[in-house]
C-alpha cells in the first residue's frame, strides 16, 4: 500500500464545492498517515490565498475551506501551488497561506512517478 | 437512535460529534498522534460512513479496531509498537 497520496484541486472561485471536497479528502488522507500533497493548479491556486479561501463556505456538513486548509497544514500536509498559474493571476509568493509552497509540474510528476495515487477535483 | 455504550474498558474517549468523512479522520488523528501505543480509546462517531471509514483507517494506520458497535468504536493504539 502506498505511503503517499496526492489530491489535485483545480477549482476555488469556479467551484467551491470541489475545492472543499478536495481538502476534505486531503484531510482524510493525511489523517490516515499518508504523506499527502495537495497540488493546486488553474483556479485552484486561490485555495492557498487567505482572503480568497475565506470566501468559500459550502455550509453544513462541510467546514469552511479556511478551516479545512488550516487543519490540513496542522496535520502535516503539504500544499504545492502551481507557479505559472499563480503568475497568470498576479498572485505573489507572499500572498500564499503559510505552509503553501510554490512549485511546478516537476514536483507533481516526481510525487506521482514514485508511485503515489492521486485523486482530482 | 443511539445505542447504549457497551461495557468496554478504555483509557480515553474521543467524540467525533456530527462530523463526517475527512473531518472525523483528521480530528481523530490529531487527537491520538501523541498518545502512547497500547492505549484503548473509545471513539464515538455518528457519521453514517463510520462503519466503513474507521475500519479502513485502522488498517491503514495499524491501529487495532478492538470492538465496534456503531456509533461506538474501541481502538487500541498501535499494538505493534507496545514495548514489553
Backbone of each chain as ProteinMPNN parsed JSONL, in Angstrom:
{"seq_chain_A": "XXXXXXXXXXXXXXXXXXXXXXXXXXXXXXXXXXXXXXXXXXXXXXXXXXXXXXXXXXXXXXXXXXXXXXXXXXXXXXXXXXXXXXXXXXXXXXXXXXXXXXXXXXXXXXXXXXXXXXXXX", "coords_chain_A": {"N_chain_A": [[0.85, -1.196, 0.0], [0.574, 2.18, -0.87], [2.491, 4.792, 0.67], [2.148, 7.397, 0.329], [0.094, 10.141, -0.866], [-1.865, 11.996, -3.183], [-3.735, 14.918, -3.81], [-5.278, 16.554, -6.3], [-6.316, 19.742, -7.054], [-8.33, 21.847, -8.898], [-10.028, 23.92, -8.715], [-11.514, 26.814, -7.174], [-12.643, 29.619, -6.853], [-14.225, 29.031, -9.044], [-15.601, 26.716, -8.463], [-16.578, 26.101, -5.549], [-17.48, 23.923, -4.147], [-16.106, 21.69, -5.155], [-13.5, 22.435, -4.46], [-13.682, 22.442, -1.686], [-14.36, 19.749, -1.16], [-12.084, 18.485, -2.114], [-10.175, 19.232, -0.203], [-11.312, 18.064, 2.048], [-10.958, 15.337, 1.504], [-8.194, 15.33, 1.346], [-7.582, 15.837, 3.999], [-8.566, 13.487, 5.101], [-6.758, 11.691, 4.006], [-4.21, 12.588, 4.961], [-4.745, 12.361, 7.646], [-4.916, 9.664, 7.796], [-2.404, 8.829, 7.925], [-1.009, 8.956, 5.545], [1.517, 10.394, 3.671], [0.751, 13.387, 2.471], [0.135, 15.306, -0.414], [-1.307, 18.263, -1.514], [-1.997, 19.429, -4.627], [-2.277, 22.415, -6.11], [-3.698, 23.883, -8.867], [-4.439, 25.82, -11.869], [-7.538, 27.48, -11.425], [-7.584, 26.606, -8.851], [-5.448, 27.548, -7.364], [-6.209, 29.702, -5.862], [-7.123, 28.623, -3.521], [-5.047, 28.693, -1.768], [-4.741, 31.265, -1.031], [-5.275, 33.42, 1.508], [-7.405, 35.456, 1.762], [-9.07, 34.728, -0.273], [-9.67, 32.012, 0.122], [-11.156, 32.319, 2.378], [-13.592, 33.097, 1.504], [-14.966, 30.899, 0.73], [-17.432, 28.836, 1.682], [-19.246, 26.149, 2.02], [-21.248, 25.388, 3.65], [-23.059, 23.354, 6.119], [-22.777, 19.764, 5.814], [-20.187, 20.56, 5.616], [-17.098, 21.984, 6.592], [-15.898, 25.397, 6.681], [-13.746, 26.383, 3.972], [-11.335, 27.598, 4.762], [-10.917, 26.58, 7.36], [-10.541, 23.892, 6.766], [-8.205, 23.945, 5.226], [-6.372, 24.982, 7.062], [-6.434, 22.994, 9.018], [-5.427, 20.847, 7.592], [-2.78, 21.672, 7.108], [-1.892, 21.871, 9.74], [-1.958, 19.207, 10.436], [0.192, 18.296, 9.123], [0.266, 18.202, 6.382], [1.241, 18.767, 2.93], [1.187, 21.592, 0.791], [1.337, 22.357, -2.498], [1.716, 24.879, -4.899], [0.891, 25.753, -8.098], [3.205, 27.428, -9.994], [3.193, 28.883, -12.591], [0.441, 29.181, -12.81], [-0.114, 30.808, -10.649], [1.286, 33.076, -11.422], [-0.04, 33.866, -13.72], [-2.304, 34.869, -12.568], [-1.451, 36.986, -11.128], [-0.609, 36.469, -8.5], [1.436, 36.652, -5.764], [4.245, 35.05, -4.095], [4.278, 35.857, -1.458], [1.644, 36.22, -0.942], [0.54, 33.851, -0.335], [-0.886, 31.381, 1.887], [0.698, 30.571, 4.979], [2.747, 27.782, 4.872], [2.072, 26.853, 2.429], [3.608, 26.13, -0.689], [5.199, 27.442, -3.534], [5.394, 25.65, -6.553], [6.254, 23.558, -9.347], [5.336, 21.634, -12.274], [7.192, 19.569, -12.205], [7.546, 18.842, -9.552], [5.09, 17.701, -8.967], [5.043, 15.611, -10.832], [7.235, 14.089, -10.0], [6.339, 13.259, -7.48], [4.096, 11.678, -8.141], [5.254, 9.864, -9.89], [6.777, 8.369, -8.223], [5.043, 6.581, -7.329], [2.739, 7.412, -6.086], [-0.732, 7.42, -5.481], [-3.424, 9.421, -6.901], [-6.054, 11.739, -6.595], [-8.449, 13.736, -8.224], [-9.949, 16.958, -8.215]], "CA_chain_A": [[0.0, 0.0, 0.0], [1.384, 3.396, -0.963], [2.549, 5.604, 1.89], [1.898, 8.792, -0.039], [-1.173, 10.39, -1.551], [-1.936, 13.325, -3.794], [-5.045, 15.438, -4.188], [-5.141, 17.643, -7.262], [-7.517, 20.6, -7.0], [-8.245, 22.869, -9.959], [-11.119, 24.883, -8.536], [-11.742, 27.551, -5.928], [-13.745, 30.534, -7.193], [-15.083, 28.453, -10.085], [-16.422, 25.649, -7.91], [-16.197, 25.97, -4.138], [-17.835, 22.575, -3.697], [-14.985, 20.802, -5.484], [-12.351, 22.845, -3.648], [-13.952, 21.969, -0.33], [-14.291, 18.292, -1.121], [-10.683, 18.114, -2.278], [-9.471, 19.361, 1.08], [-11.85, 17.046, 2.963], [-10.272, 14.076, 1.203], [-6.795, 15.518, 1.735], [-7.528, 15.652, 5.452], [-8.732, 12.054, 5.358], [-5.505, 11.024, 3.635], [-3.171, 12.956, 5.924], [-5.167, 11.79, 8.925], [-4.716, 8.215, 7.713], [-0.944, 8.667, 7.945], [-0.403, 9.035, 4.227], [2.172, 11.673, 3.437], [-0.198, 13.877, 1.471], [0.378, 16.559, -1.108], [-2.358, 18.891, -2.306], [-1.433, 20.214, -5.725], [-3.255, 23.415, -6.554], [-3.393, 24.465, -10.179], [-5.542, 26.552, -12.501], [-8.248, 28.329, -10.451], [-7.367, 26.052, -7.514], [-4.398, 28.258, -6.615], [-6.833, 30.639, -4.906], [-7.325, 27.927, -2.241], [-3.906, 28.989, -0.895], [-4.723, 32.713, -0.779], [-6.173, 33.523, 2.66], [-8.653, 36.214, 1.593], [-9.939, 34.013, -1.218], [-10.191, 30.789, 0.765], [-12.127, 32.723, 3.404], [-14.894, 33.335, 0.872], [-15.596, 29.618, 0.374], [-18.075, 28.11, 2.781], [-20.352, 25.422, 1.392], [-22.27, 25.111, 4.659], [-23.063, 22.013, 6.7], [-21.876, 19.354, 6.883], [-18.804, 20.906, 5.307], [-16.47, 23.098, 7.291], [-15.37, 26.411, 5.76], [-12.485, 25.986, 3.337], [-10.224, 28.091, 5.588], [-10.705, 25.612, 8.445], [-10.02, 22.652, 6.184], [-6.818, 24.18, 4.817], [-5.566, 25.135, 8.283], [-6.358, 21.676, 9.669], [-4.532, 20.028, 6.767], [-1.405, 22.121, 7.372], [-1.591, 21.496, 11.138], [-1.752, 17.755, 10.472], [1.464, 17.999, 8.473], [0.113, 18.071, 4.931], [1.98, 19.688, 2.058], [0.423, 22.241, -0.278], [2.139, 22.916, -3.578], [0.894, 25.788, -5.694], [1.429, 25.866, -9.46], [3.764, 28.774, -10.16], [2.654, 29.637, -13.724], [-0.969, 29.504, -12.538], [-0.062, 31.98, -9.771], [1.761, 34.232, -12.189], [-1.136, 34.275, -14.61], [-3.326, 35.572, -11.772], [-0.767, 38.03, -10.344], [-0.522, 36.082, -7.091], [2.837, 36.539, -5.377], [4.52, 34.047, -3.067], [3.936, 36.411, -0.14], [0.181, 36.218, -0.779], [0.087, 32.493, -0.012], [-1.007, 31.0, 3.284], [1.918, 29.943, 5.498], [2.663, 26.33, 4.734], [1.93, 26.556, 0.999], [4.879, 26.319, -1.381], [5.12, 27.471, -4.998], [6.087, 24.528, -7.173], [5.829, 23.349, -10.725], [4.928, 20.304, -12.695], [8.181, 18.546, -11.869], [7.273, 18.37, -8.188], [3.923, 16.819, -9.068], [5.427, 14.413, -11.587], [8.091, 13.267, -9.147], [5.493, 12.673, -6.428], [3.268, 10.62, -8.721], [6.113, 8.85, -10.51], [7.259, 7.499, -7.15], [4.018, 5.579, -7.029], [1.626, 7.943, -5.306], [-2.053, 7.592, -6.087], [-3.868, 10.817, -6.965], [-7.454, 11.973, -6.914], [-8.547, 15.108, -8.739], [-11.219, 17.692, -8.086]], "C_chain_A": [[0.888, 1.249, 0.0], [1.346, 4.187, 0.351], [2.287, 7.081, 1.603], [0.568, 8.905, -0.776], [-1.145, 11.804, -2.107], [-3.391, 13.682, -4.078], [-4.811, 16.647, -5.088], [-6.44, 18.45, -7.29], [-7.356, 21.736, -8.013], [-9.356, 23.914, -9.848], [-11.019, 25.594, -7.194], [-12.919, 28.482, -6.196], [-14.74, 29.873, -8.148], [-15.996, 27.35, -9.555], [-15.977, 25.368, -6.473], [-16.48, 24.586, -3.583], [-16.673, 21.611, -3.951], [-13.743, 21.146, -4.658], [-12.485, 22.301, -2.229], [-13.765, 20.464, -0.232], [-12.854, 17.795, -1.276], [-9.94, 18.179, -0.956], [-10.039, 18.414, 2.143], [-11.114, 15.723, 2.755], [-8.787, 14.167, 1.571], [-6.629, 15.34, 3.245], [-7.7, 14.183, 5.817], [-7.436, 11.307, 5.07], [-4.4, 11.32, 4.64], [-3.489, 12.349, 7.294], [-5.066, 10.277, 8.955], [-3.234, 7.87, 7.576], [-0.35, 8.44, 6.566], [0.268, 10.401, 4.128], [1.46, 12.304, 2.235], [0.196, 15.231, 0.905], [-0.919, 17.01, -1.787], [-1.666, 19.714, -3.383], [-2.522, 21.125, -6.258], [-2.827, 23.977, -7.898], [-4.649, 25.112, -10.751], [-6.225, 27.437, -11.431], [-8.027, 27.849, -9.012], [-6.319, 26.791, -6.7], [-4.995, 29.231, -5.593], [-7.117, 29.968, -3.556], [-6.189, 28.22, -1.256], [-3.776, 30.474, -0.59], [-5.752, 33.01, 0.322], [-7.481, 34.286, 2.407], [-9.606, 35.557, 0.606], [-10.511, 32.742, -0.593], [-11.271, 31.136, 1.783], [-13.522, 32.944, 2.823], [-15.657, 32.034, 0.601], [-16.135, 28.936, 1.62], [-19.332, 27.451, 2.226], [-21.475, 25.118, 2.376], [-22.241, 23.655, 5.102], [-23.397, 20.947, 5.679], [-20.427, 19.759, 6.65], [-18.325, 22.092, 6.132], [-16.053, 24.149, 6.257], [-14.003, 25.995, 5.214], [-11.276, 26.401, 4.182], [-9.903, 27.103, 6.716], [-10.069, 24.329, 7.918], [-8.555, 22.794, 5.806], [-5.925, 24.253, 6.058], [-5.386, 23.795, 8.994], [-5.381, 20.772, 8.916], [-3.07, 20.388, 7.041], [-0.987, 21.707, 8.79], [-1.278, 20.008, 11.252], [-0.48, 17.343, 9.748], [1.387, 17.839, 6.968], [0.9, 19.119, 4.162], [1.025, 20.299, 1.034], [1.404, 22.828, -1.276], [1.229, 23.714, -4.505], [1.582, 26.045, -7.03], [1.906, 27.296, -9.746], [3.254, 29.51, -11.403], [1.185, 30.018, -13.522], [-1.071, 30.71, -11.605], [0.269, 33.229, -10.576], [0.674, 34.78, -13.104], [-2.155, 35.133, -13.869], [-2.724, 36.656, -10.889], [-0.782, 37.724, -8.838], [0.955, 35.902, -6.751], [3.006, 35.487, -4.293], [4.089, 34.541, -1.687], [2.426, 36.427, 0.106], [-0.345, 34.856, -0.355], [0.007, 32.261, 1.491], [0.314, 30.346, 3.731], [1.765, 28.431, 5.461], [2.447, 25.901, 3.301], [3.213, 26.944, 0.272], [4.656, 26.411, -2.886], [5.927, 26.305, -5.57], [5.532, 24.34, -8.575], [5.481, 21.908, -11.004], [5.91, 19.218, -12.285], [7.932, 17.976, -10.475], [6.106, 17.388, -8.189], [4.303, 15.506, -9.748], [6.294, 13.496, -10.728], [7.264, 12.526, -8.096], [4.707, 11.479, -6.983], [4.126, 9.493, -9.294], [6.718, 7.915, -9.47], [6.181, 6.532, -6.682], [2.822, 6.085, -6.243], [0.329, 7.912, -6.096], [-2.446, 9.07, -6.064], [-5.359, 10.841, -7.271], [-7.597, 13.443, -7.271], [-9.941, 15.686, -8.559], [-11.153, 18.976, -8.885]], "O_chain_A": [[1.835, 1.349, 0.781], [0.328, 4.244, 1.04], [2.214, 7.903, 2.516], [0.001, 7.916, -1.241], [-0.484, 12.69, -1.564], [-4.172, 12.845, -4.53], [-4.214, 17.639, -4.67], [-7.52, 17.906, -7.52], [-6.377, 22.481, -7.984], [-9.589, 24.691, -10.774], [-10.509, 25.048, -6.215], [-14.053, 28.183, -5.82], [-15.943, 30.122, -8.073], [-17.048, 27.082, -10.135], [-15.122, 24.519, -6.221], [-15.806, 24.127, -2.66], [-16.304, 20.822, -3.082], [-13.022, 20.254, -4.211], [-11.534, 21.773, -1.654], [-13.092, 19.969, 0.672], [-12.457, 16.811, -0.652], [-9.164, 17.281, -0.629], [-9.312, 18.004, 3.048], [-10.702, 15.073, 3.715], [-8.199, 13.197, 2.049], [-5.646, 14.757, 3.703], [-7.051, 13.691, 6.741], [-7.061, 10.396, 5.809], [-3.73, 10.404, 5.118], [-2.596, 11.884, 8.002], [-5.124, 9.672, 10.025], [-2.869, 6.768, 7.167], [0.695, 7.802, 6.434], [-0.329, 11.427, 4.455], [1.562, 11.804, 1.115], [0.54, 16.163, 1.632], [-1.545, 16.253, -2.529], [-0.851, 20.587, -3.085], [-3.541, 20.676, -6.782], [-1.717, 24.489, -8.041], [-5.749, 24.982, -10.214], [-5.54, 28.069, -10.626], [-8.256, 28.6, -8.065], [-6.296, 26.678, -5.474], [-4.363, 29.544, -4.584], [-7.329, 30.656, -2.557], [-6.346, 28.022, -0.051], [-2.806, 30.896, 0.041], [-6.955, 32.871, 0.101], [-8.55, 33.816, 2.795], [-10.812, 35.802, 0.645], [-11.691, 32.435, -0.759], [-12.187, 30.349, 2.024], [-14.511, 32.974, 3.556], [-16.846, 32.06, 0.282], [-15.378, 28.515, 2.495], [-20.346, 28.11, 1.994], [-22.538, 24.642, 1.977], [-21.511, 22.832, 4.549], [-24.203, 21.178, 4.777], [-19.538, 19.35, 7.397], [-19.049, 23.066, 6.338], [-15.875, 23.823, 5.083], [-13.214, 25.344, 5.899], [-10.31, 25.648, 4.304], [-8.733, 26.83, 6.986], [-9.177, 23.758, 8.545], [-7.756, 21.885, 6.031], [-4.85, 23.655, 6.092], [-4.308, 23.5, 9.51], [-4.61, 20.029, 9.524], [-2.225, 19.505, 7.188], [0.135, 21.248, 9.005], [-0.443, 19.597, 12.058], [-0.113, 16.168, 9.757], [2.346, 17.386, 6.343], [1.187, 20.204, 4.667], [0.167, 19.611, 0.481], [2.208, 23.695, -0.934], [0.127, 23.285, -4.848], [2.723, 26.503, -7.073], [1.118, 28.242, -9.74], [2.903, 30.685, -11.288], [0.739, 31.058, -14.007], [-1.979, 31.531, -11.734], [-0.363, 34.276, -10.44], [0.498, 35.991, -13.238], [-2.788, 36.011, -14.456], [-3.397, 37.187, -10.005], [-0.948, 38.624, -8.015], [1.645, 35.095, -7.374], [2.037, 35.081, -3.65], [3.605, 33.771, -0.857], [1.984, 36.627, 1.238], [-1.529, 34.711, -0.049], [0.742, 32.873, 2.265], [0.964, 29.652, 2.948], [0.783, 27.877, 5.954], [2.612, 24.726, 2.972], [3.828, 27.965, 0.583], [3.992, 25.549, -3.462], [7.03, 26.022, -5.101], [4.49, 24.887, -8.936], [5.351, 21.083, -10.099], [5.514, 18.078, -12.043], [8.089, 16.777, -10.248], [6.136, 16.371, -7.496], [3.928, 14.426, -9.29], [6.112, 12.279, -10.726], [7.458, 11.335, -7.854], [4.66, 10.412, -6.37], [3.77, 8.319, -9.197], [7.125, 6.799, -9.794], [6.392, 5.758, -5.748], [1.99, 5.301, -5.786], [0.293, 8.331, -7.253], [-1.882, 9.865, -5.312], [-5.857, 10.07, -8.092], [-6.935, 14.297, -6.681], [-10.955, 15.007, -8.725], [-12.12, 19.738, -8.909]]}, "seq_chain_B": "XXXXXXXXXXXXXXXXXXXXXXXXXXXXXXXXXXXXXXXXXXXXXXXXXXXXXXXXXXXXXXXXXXXXXXXXXXXXXXXXXXXX", "coords_chain_B": {"N_chain_B": [[-31.203, 6.579, 16.248], [-29.372, 6.271, 19.185], [-27.416, 3.667, 20.403], [-26.862, 1.962, 23.573], [-23.839, 2.478, 25.398], [-21.431, -0.022, 25.052], [-20.119, -2.376, 27.483], [-17.225, -1.728, 27.682], [-13.74, -1.578, 28.493], [-11.761, 1.29, 28.704], [-9.183, 3.79, 28.075], [-9.354, 6.394, 27.295], [-11.384, 8.861, 25.625], [-12.82, 9.777, 22.564], [-14.896, 11.948, 20.984], [-16.369, 12.211, 17.986], [-18.5, 13.688, 17.3], [-20.942, 15.232, 15.206], [-19.533, 15.32, 12.929], [-18.295, 14.39, 9.651], [-16.661, 12.092, 7.374], [-13.535, 13.217, 6.143], [-13.148, 15.077, 8.192], [-13.696, 13.822, 10.638], [-11.682, 11.918, 10.576], [-9.221, 13.382, 10.427], [-9.396, 14.91, 12.725], [-9.455, 12.909, 14.683], [-6.974, 11.742, 14.211], [-5.252, 13.902, 14.889], [-5.865, 14.017, 17.562], [-5.004, 11.599, 18.674], [-2.323, 11.35, 18.031], [-0.12, 11.89, 19.661], [-0.328, 10.105, 21.674], [0.354, 7.187, 23.674], [1.367, 3.93, 22.454], [-0.84, 1.157, 22.745], [-2.763, 2.267, 24.343], [-6.24, 2.357, 25.003], [-8.776, 3.634, 23.18], [-11.927, 5.007, 23.251], [-13.866, 5.626, 20.577], [-16.317, 7.735, 19.394], [-18.538, 8.049, 16.84], [-20.997, 9.435, 14.94], [-21.236, 9.55, 12.292], [-22.677, 8.279, 9.409], [-21.055, 6.93, 7.681], [-19.105, 5.868, 9.2], [-18.946, 3.066, 9.972], [-17.644, 1.937, 7.814], [-15.531, 3.685, 7.314], [-13.884, 3.912, 9.695], [-12.834, 1.258, 10.203], [-11.26, 1.072, 7.836], [-9.459, 3.155, 8.231], [-8.158, 2.216, 10.513], [-6.871, -0.055, 9.45], [-5.081, 1.154, 7.664], [-3.48, 2.721, 9.332], [-2.509, 1.037, 11.173], [-3.608, 0.883, 13.643], [-5.545, -0.831, 16.096], [-8.733, -2.115, 15.597], [-10.56, -2.89, 18.078], [-13.091, -3.447, 19.02], [-16.437, -2.972, 17.843], [-19.447, -1.168, 17.744], [-21.561, 0.493, 16.299], [-22.654, 3.707, 17.292], [-20.159, 3.384, 18.486], [-16.714, 2.758, 18.859], [-14.003, 0.813, 19.682], [-10.718, 1.393, 19.959], [-7.457, 0.219, 19.901], [-4.395, 1.655, 20.328], [-1.819, 1.42, 18.014], [-0.783, -1.407, 18.475], [1.429, -2.95, 17.695], [3.627, -1.5, 18.403], [3.943, -1.567, 21.069], [5.997, -1.631, 23.879], [7.604, -4.153, 25.631]], "CA_chain_B": [[-31.221, 6.248, 17.667], [-28.06, 5.873, 19.682], [-27.47, 2.513, 21.301], [-26.132, 2.154, 24.823], [-22.4, 2.209, 25.35], [-21.091, -1.363, 25.515], [-19.32, -2.381, 28.722], [-15.824, -1.852, 27.303], [-12.757, -0.84, 29.294], [-10.964, 2.163, 27.838], [-8.361, 4.782, 28.785], [-9.645, 7.754, 26.84], [-12.584, 8.924, 24.795], [-12.842, 10.811, 21.527], [-16.232, 12.056, 20.401], [-16.31, 12.883, 16.683], [-19.692, 14.521, 17.136], [-21.719, 15.037, 13.985], [-18.643, 15.484, 11.773], [-18.255, 13.261, 8.721], [-15.573, 11.912, 6.409], [-12.185, 13.629, 6.491], [-13.1, 15.84, 9.442], [-13.569, 12.868, 11.739], [-10.389, 11.246, 10.485], [-8.094, 14.249, 10.777], [-9.533, 15.278, 14.142], [-9.034, 11.741, 15.456], [-5.521, 11.64, 14.032], [-4.595, 14.937, 15.701], [-6.113, 13.727, 18.966], [-4.277, 10.429, 19.209], [-0.978, 11.164, 17.489], [0.917, 11.941, 20.693], [-0.643, 9.149, 22.742], [1.238, 6.026, 23.686], [0.851, 2.652, 21.962], [-1.498, 0.291, 23.721], [-3.914, 2.909, 25.0], [-7.52, 1.994, 24.398], [-9.551, 4.861, 23.012], [-13.312, 4.867, 22.804], [-14.203, 6.617, 19.555], [-17.755, 7.827, 19.119], [-18.787, 8.769, 15.592], [-22.353, 9.225, 14.418], [-21.138, 9.581, 10.832], [-23.186, 7.014, 8.877], [-19.972, 6.246, 6.982], [-18.101, 5.391, 10.163], [-18.708, 1.607, 9.977], [-16.687, 1.623, 6.755], [-14.38, 4.577, 7.407], [-12.961, 3.669, 10.809], [-12.015, 0.064, 9.942], [-10.256, 1.377, 6.805], [-8.438, 3.992, 8.879], [-7.369, 1.345, 11.394], [-5.995, -0.89, 8.623], [-4.005, 1.976, 7.101], [-2.614, 3.314, 10.352], [-2.087, -0.059, 12.041], [-4.269, 0.885, 14.95], [-6.387, -2.035, 16.13], [-10.156, -1.964, 15.912], [-10.733, -3.964, 19.059], [-14.517, -3.768, 19.071], [-17.268, -1.908, 17.267], [-20.898, -1.23, 17.851], [-21.865, 1.865, 15.887], [-21.581, 4.657, 16.952], [-19.012, 3.224, 19.385], [-15.588, 2.011, 18.305], [-12.919, 0.696, 20.652], [-9.483, 1.311, 19.182], [-6.203, 0.074, 20.646], [-3.411, 2.379, 19.53], [-0.541, 0.851, 17.555], [-0.346, -2.515, 19.341], [2.749, -3.481, 17.304], [4.695, -0.659, 18.957], [3.986, -1.693, 22.533], [7.277, -2.144, 24.377], [7.405, -5.032, 26.796]], "C_chain_B": [[-29.829, 5.763, 18.093], [-28.199, 4.709, 20.657], [-26.675, 2.817, 22.566], [-24.667, 1.8, 24.646], [-22.124, 0.791, 25.854], [-20.189, -1.284, 26.755], [-17.853, -2.656, 28.411], [-14.96, -1.085, 28.302], [-11.935, 0.03, 28.347], [-10.249, 3.218, 28.671], [-8.769, 6.209, 28.461], [-10.833, 7.695, 25.885], [-12.439, 10.056, 23.781], [-14.225, 10.806, 20.897], [-16.141, 12.866, 19.114], [-17.532, 13.742, 16.395], [-20.445, 14.191, 15.862], [-20.849, 15.182, 12.738], [-18.632, 14.224, 10.916], [-16.915, 13.216, 7.998], [-14.228, 12.416, 6.943], [-12.081, 14.394, 7.79], [-12.95, 14.917, 10.643], [-12.155, 12.301, 11.756], [-9.256, 12.164, 10.938], [-8.184, 14.699, 12.227], [-9.088, 14.123, 15.052], [-7.518, 11.58, 15.399], [-4.787, 12.653, 14.911], [-4.752, 14.641, 17.186], [-5.199, 12.623, 19.494], [-2.786, 10.425, 18.868], [0.13, 11.25, 18.533], [0.646, 10.966, 21.841], [0.187, 7.873, 22.583], [0.562, 4.782, 23.1], [0.22, 1.852, 23.087], [-2.682, 0.932, 24.42], [-5.192, 2.548, 24.255], [-8.406, 3.229, 24.38], [-10.957, 4.516, 22.529], [-13.591, 5.994, 21.809], [-15.712, 6.563, 19.331], [-17.914, 8.628, 17.83], [-20.17, 8.416, 15.066], [-22.394, 9.348, 12.895], [-21.666, 8.252, 10.284], [-22.143, 6.243, 8.076], [-18.97, 5.607, 7.916], [-17.892, 3.874, 10.154], [-17.753, 1.153, 8.877], [-15.391, 2.413, 6.948], [-13.389, 4.167, 8.5], [-12.196, 2.349, 10.673], [-10.936, 0.315, 8.886], [-9.112, 2.185, 7.401], [-7.542, 3.132, 9.775], [-6.408, 0.475, 10.583], [-4.809, -0.073, 8.103], [-3.003, 2.422, 8.147], [-2.075, 2.269, 11.33], [-2.487, 0.184, 13.502], [-5.258, -0.291, 14.925], [-7.836, -1.673, 16.468], [-10.549, -3.138, 16.79], [-12.191, -4.402, 19.161], [-15.288, -2.65, 18.396], [-18.74, -2.216, 17.458], [-21.383, 0.193, 17.588], [-22.896, 2.508, 16.803], [-20.336, 4.538, 17.822], [-17.947, 2.328, 18.747], [-14.478, 1.993, 19.353], [-11.62, 0.438, 19.878], [-8.283, 1.22, 20.121], [-5.094, 0.664, 19.788], [-2.161, 1.542, 19.28], [-0.035, -0.326, 18.385], [1.028, -3.067, 18.981], [3.9, -2.71, 17.944], [4.784, -0.736, 20.482], [5.322, -2.306, 22.946], [7.032, -2.95, 25.633], [8.167, -4.5, 27.997]], "O_chain_B": [[-29.21, 4.941, 17.418], [-28.985, 4.755, 21.603], [-25.922, 3.789, 22.63], [-24.31, 0.935, 23.846], [-22.536, 0.436, 26.959], [-19.579, -0.25, 27.028], [-17.302, -3.679, 28.819], [-15.386, -0.084, 28.878], [-11.469, -0.442, 27.311], [-10.637, 3.511, 29.802], [-8.556, 7.123, 29.259], [-11.226, 6.63, 25.41], [-11.988, 11.152, 24.114], [-14.671, 9.798, 20.348], [-15.868, 14.066, 19.147], [-17.594, 14.435, 15.38], [-20.572, 13.027, 15.482], [-21.361, 15.168, 11.618], [-18.923, 13.129, 11.398], [-16.145, 14.177, 8.013], [-13.832, 12.08, 8.06], [-11.034, 14.37, 8.436], [-12.172, 15.194, 11.555], [-11.515, 12.215, 12.805], [-8.421, 11.761, 11.747], [-7.159, 14.856, 12.89], [-8.425, 14.343, 16.066], [-6.869, 11.315, 16.41], [-3.823, 12.31, 15.594], [-3.875, 14.974, 17.983], [-4.688, 12.701, 20.611], [-2.052, 9.574, 19.37], [1.221, 10.728, 18.306], [1.326, 11.008, 22.866], [0.652, 7.542, 21.492], [-0.649, 4.6, 23.229], [0.685, 1.871, 24.226], [-3.509, 0.243, 25.018], [-5.208, 2.45, 23.028], [-8.741, 3.792, 25.422], [-11.138, 3.823, 21.527], [-13.556, 7.171, 22.167], [-16.294, 5.501, 19.112], [-17.463, 9.771, 17.752], [-20.47, 7.256, 14.784], [-23.46, 9.259, 12.286], [-21.154, 7.196, 10.656], [-22.31, 5.052, 7.816], [-18.08, 4.881, 7.473], [-16.757, 3.425, 10.315], [-17.124, 0.101, 8.995], [-14.295, 1.881, 6.769], [-12.187, 4.086, 8.249], [-11.009, 2.311, 10.998], [-9.816, -0.176, 9.024], [-7.943, 1.93, 7.114], [-6.323, 3.3, 9.793], [-5.258, 0.286, 10.981], [-3.673, -0.549, 8.1], [-1.805, 2.491, 7.873], [-1.276, 2.589, 12.21], [-1.813, -0.24, 14.44], [-5.74, -0.687, 13.864], [-8.12, -1.022, 17.474], [-10.832, -4.233, 16.305], [-12.484, -5.58, 19.364], [-14.838, -1.505, 18.379], [-19.194, -3.355, 17.347], [-21.587, 0.983, 18.509], [-23.932, 1.898, 17.068], [-19.541, 5.475, 17.897], [-18.253, 1.282, 18.174], [-14.067, 3.042, 19.849], [-11.456, -0.598, 19.234], [-8.12, 2.044, 21.021], [-4.877, 0.228, 18.657], [-1.536, 1.031, 20.209], [1.055, -0.241, 18.95], [1.727, -3.594, 19.846], [5.021, -3.212, 18.018], [5.599, -0.053, 21.102], [5.726, -3.353, 22.439], [6.358, -2.51, 26.564], [8.124, -5.101, 29.07]]}, "name": "protein", "num_of_chains": 2, "seq": "XXXXXXXXXXXXXXXXXXXXXXXXXXXXXXXXXXXXXXXXXXXXXXXXXXXXXXXXXXXXXXXXXXXXXXXXXXXXXXXXXXXXXXXXXXXXXXXXXXXXXXXXXXXXXXXXXXXXXXXXXXXXXXXXXXXXXXXXXXXXXXXXXXXXXXXXXXXXXXXXXXXXXXXXXXXXXXXXXXXXXXXXXXXXXXXXXXXXXXXXXXXXX"}
